[in-house]
Amino acid sequence: MSHPHTHAHAPFDAPADADADAHGHGHTHGHGDGHAQHQHPHPAEDEAAQAEVLDLDAEVLAGHLAAITDWLPLDAEPRRIVDLGAGTGAGTFALLRRFPAARVTAVDASPGHLLRLREKAAALGLDDRVGTVQADLDAEHWPDLGTPDLVWASASMHHLADPGQALGRVRELLGDGGVFALVELAGFPRFLPADAPAERPGLEERCHAATDHLHAEHVPHRGADWGPLLTAAGLTVTGERTVTVDVDATEHPSVGRYALATLRRIRTAVAEQLDPADLAALDRLLDADGPGSIALREDLAVRTERQVWAARR
């Protein structure tokens, strides 16, 4: 790998889709920018926090994920599916619901995420339809994943050091008539109104501006136009769409918890870059027991976009 740092899944990427680890690193961090003064959580705590965000993302945005699986331009219902960068299973379980005769192989670098995924599958009575494989998608050689009818990669490809290499592996994987579904980030979730909080209006946008700076340096493929990359890998794009997400807090009871968990991970990344007054205002929002907790606000909404490409050999 060419990256000098590790980021199995950036802490402020996870909310935009609930699929995760692409790399074979044991944990994420606050998206290292080379600043030694950043305080990183313990790996186990960090992975647990990331898993919480992934699970909440899957819960709050389940309807949008179902709409994407419904849209996929398939000639026949797939029986063999591979979920690359499966995280804690948002895509895996959406695909299992959409295609009741299918079996999904979930591939992820994190053993903790894969364990959580298997536990969910067992609780749902789906363990006979789910297999898991721990693998680094940046590795030169991938484990044997069979010949799937559908390969799904959501919010994982942009983390790779060489996504072109991985897309070439995907082409090799697909059987005749197989489809590759690539779901990527078109924008990070926003939760607060533009004029909130009252004492520091625009705080959330300033936090995201700081994360954009980090991403530009360390995750250059985020926000890429994946059409040319798919074509260069020998794949033909057969469909493309943008899915707009706008879920009001009154529509889903977990939006507040989702906002709290997401902004806590963003704080880990940007604390050293924020103005002290902004950081203090952010901490008031992140105090789950305080009167200013973001989880208690009634003016929250989840606003973001996802871009989807479908491609064939």
Buried (B, 14 or more C-beta within 10 A) or exposed (E): BEBEEBBBBBBBBBBBBBBBBBBBBBBBBBBBBEEEEBEBBEBEEBBEBBBBBBBBBBBBBBEBBEBBBEBBEBEEEBEBBBBBBBBBBBBBBBBBBBBEEBBBBBBBBBEBBBEBBBEBBEEBEBEEBBBBBBBBBBBEEBEEBEEBBBBBBBBBBBBBBBBEBBBBBBBEBBBEEBBBBBBBBBBBBBBBEEEBBEEBBBBBEBBBEBBBEBBEEBBEBBBBEBBEBBEEBEBEBBBBEEBEBEBEBEEBEBBBBBBBBBBBBBBBBBBEBBEEEBBEBBEBBBBBEEEBBBBBBEEBBBBBBBBBBBBBB
